[in-house]
Amino acid sequence: RFGTAVSAVKNEGESVVVTPAEGGGERFDLAVIAEGGVFSEQARKAVTHDYGQTSWVGTVTLAGAVPGLAMERFTRDGPLALLPLPAPADADPTTSRAALVWCVATEDDPVAPLTEAQRLAVLATRLPEAVGTPVAISPLKSFALGLNAEASLVDGRVVRIGNAAQTLHPVAGQGLNLGLRDAFLLVDRLASGARASDAGVTHALRGLAFARAPDRWSVIAATDFLAR
């Protein structure tokens, strides 16, 4: 039931009770929480740190860019990245589009007071020639940046993946990769659990958090180090 808000998720023995906002809890074998939200709106988890940075996100149109080229610069204010996007069918063939991630200090934010034209002009001074010339920029949205990570992915019959398990600084763009690997191993374990002699979710979840720990904590530590 897409779009149905959940008010509570509670372990009860070998099952989990999921309660919709309108009431009437239902019992399941497993609940996977994958809705992590953004740092500023999350309850604080076991490991947390506010970087005092804001990420401005939007799209940029570039002229003379190398097709498919991604770029990340480490500036004094924070990382600045362009990630190539597919071109619309009616797009000018001499231009290309890229997603923009522009991180700056929150206390002295140099992006917030600028108009779109001014943001475009400043951005042009921050980018190397290889990525092309920025000729248009979309309205930008801003997000506070922080680290917020659960100690473990697994709590009884509840599993957290992606931003629900670990929200990271976008430096090096590893949050999505980590979330995909969380999901991949969970699916792999569920498949092997279905084939096991003691088939089921208990078998699938056994050791899942331990198996994911080296990857999780090395990426969390690396992104935290780079951000600081």
N, C-alpha and C positions, 0 to 999 in steps of 0.2 A: 504494500500500500504506500506508494510513493507520496511524499508530501505530508505524511502523518507524523506529527511531533511526538517525541517520547519523553515522558516525565521521569521515569525511573527504570533502572536495570539492576536486578538484585539476584545474587546467587542463592539457590535453595537446593542443597544436596547435589545430585547429579544432573541438575537442570538450572535454567536461568529464567526468571520471570521478567518480561518486558511489559511495562505499563504505558499505554498511549496517554497523551495529554487529556483525552476525553474520559479516561478511566477504564477499568476492566482489564487487569493484567492477564497476559497469556504466557504459557510455559513453553520453552524451547530447549533443544539440546545445547545450543551454542548461540551466543550473541557476539557479533564482530562490530566494534565501534570504529568507524572510519571517518566520522565527521569531526575534524579537529578544530575548525575555526581558525581565528587569528590570535596572536599572542596577547593583544590588549584585552580580549574578551574571554580568555581562558581562566579557569580555576588553576591555581598554582600547584604544580606537581612536585615530585621528589627532588628534581634538579632544575633550578631555575636561575636565570640571570637576565636583567634588563640591560641591553647594550646602549641605551640612550640614543638610538638611531631610528630614522624613519626611512622607509623604502617607498619611493614614488614609482608607480607602475602604469604603463600604457603602451602605445604603439608609435613607431616612428616610420615615416616614409623616407627612403634613401635613394639618391640618384648616383649612378655609377658604382654601385656596390658589387662585390664579387658574390655571385649566387651561392646561397647556402652558408655563407661565412658567419660564424659566431665570434663574439669578442667580449672579453672581460678585462677591465682596467682596475687597478688598485690605486685609487686617488687618496689624497689627504683626508677627504671627507668620508670615504668608504668606497666599496666596490661599485662599479658602473658596468652594466652588461647589456649587450644586444644579442637577441636570439632570433634567428631567421624564421619567418612565417610564410605559409603558402600565399601566393599572389592571387587576388580575385580574378575571375575570368575576364573582366573588362578593364583590368589594370593596364597602365602605361608600361610597355615592355622595357622602357629605359629606367624604370624605378623598381624598388623592392620594398617589402615591409619587414619590420623586425619588432619583437617585443622588447620593451625597455624596462630595466630594473636599475633604479638610480638611488643609491643609499647615501644619506647625509646625516649630520648630527641634528638631533631633535631640538636642542636648546637654541642653536643658531642656524636655523634651517634656511639655506640660500635659495631653495626652490619655491617654497610656499608663496612668497610675495610676488613672484614673477607672472607676467602674462604668458600666454602660449607662445607668442612671437619672441619674447625675451628668453623663455626656456629653450626654444629652438636655437637661438643665437648662442646661448651659453653652452648648450650641448655640442654645437659645432666645434667649439674650442677645446672640448674634452675628448674628442674622438680622433683616432688616427685616420689618415687618408685612405687606408685600405678598406675601411667599411663603407666608404662613399660619403656623400654630402647629405646631411639631413635637410629635407625640404618641407616636411610637414610633421606635426606632432599632435597626438590625440589629447583630449582632457586626461589628466593624470589622477589616479587614486593613491592615497597614502596609507601606509600600515606601519604601526610600531613594531620594532624588531626585538626579539628576545629568544632565549633558550628556555624550553619548558619540556622536560622529559620525565616519563614514568620510570620507576626503578625496574619494572618488569612489564613485558607485553601481556602476560597472562595473569588473571585473577579468577581462579575457579573456572567457571564456564564462560567467562568474558575475556575476549581478546581485543586488544587495541592495536591498530596499524596506522601507518602514515602519521599525519599531524596529530592524531589523537594519542599516539604513543610518544612522539618526539617532534616538537616544533623547533626548527633550527634557523639560524641566520642564513640568508640566501647566498652567502659567499660560497663560490664554487658550485652552487646549484645542486647540492646533494640530498636535500630533503625528499624530493620526488623519487630519486633513485632508491633511497632507503625504504620508502613506503612501498615501492614496487617489489623489492626483495622481501619485505615483511609479508606481503600478499602472496607472493610466489611460494614461499616456504610453507605458509599456512595451508594453501591449497594442496601442495605436495603431501603434507602430513595428513590431511583429511583423506586423501586418496589412499595412502598407505594404511591408514587406520581402518578404512572400509574393507581392506583385504586381510587384516590381521586376525589372528585366532581370537583375541579379545577385542573384536572389532568395535569401533565407535570413537566418539569424541575424546574419551579419556585417553585412549591410546594415542590419538593424534596430537593432543596437547602435551603429552608427557615429554619433557625435555625441549619443547619449542622455545621457551624463553632463553634457556641455556644455549641452544644452538644459534639463536640470533644475537646473543650478547656480544661476541667479539666484533662483529660487523657494526652493530649499533653504537657501541661505546667508542670504537676507534673513529667512526665518522663524527659522532658528537664531539669528541675531544678535538679532532682536526678542525672542524668548522668553528668551534669556540675559540681555539688558538688563533686562527686566521682573523676572526672578527675582532678579537681584542688587540 
